[in-house]
Amino acid sequence: MFAFALIITNFEYSEAKKFIMKINAINIDPEIMGGTPVFMGTRVPVESLFQWLETETLKEFLENFPGVSKEQVKEVLEAAGKLITSEKILHEDFAG
């Protein structure tokens, strides 16, 4: 979770927002959870997926958050992978 958060904070905000808005599984609405990115059609923060996976399985996450579909989780994880492996991120200097 920390690594993903670090990448998001170091990714240029406007680029990150454009990227996230293309992910159909994520909704960002100021009227829902104060604009926290949530799984579409739910009030489940996307961040909870990454926190959950630190100690539990994907199956357990889906059982505990039945409003979130396996397809939504797959889309979010694929997007996170694309973000993490993007050229901009790969050449970012995190040591400083």
Rosetta blueprint (number, residue, H / E / L):
1 M L
2 F H
3 A H
4 F H
5 A H
6 L H
7 I H
8 I H
9 T H
10 N H
11 F L
12 E L
13 Y H
14 S H
15 E H
16 A H
17 K H
18 K H
19 F H
20 I H
21 M H
22 K L
23 I L
24 N L
25 A L
26 I E
27 N E
28 I L
29 D L
30 P L
31 E L
32 I L
33 M H
34 G H
35 G H
36 T L
37 P L
38 V E
39 F E
40 M L
41 G L
42 T L
43 R L
44 V L
45 P E
46 V H
47 E H
48 S H
49 L H
50 F H
51 Q H
52 W H
53 L H
54 E L
55 T L
56 E L
57 T L
58 L H
59 K H
60 E H
61 F H
62 L H
63 E H
64 N H
65 F L
66 P L
67 G L
68 V L
69 S L
70 K H
71 E H
72 Q H
73 V H
74 K H
75 E H
76 V H
77 L H
78 E H
79 A H
80 A H
81 G H
82 K H
83 L H
84 I H
85 T L
86 S L
87 E H
88 K H
89 I H
90 L H
91 H L
92 E L
93 D L
94 F L
95 A L
96 G L
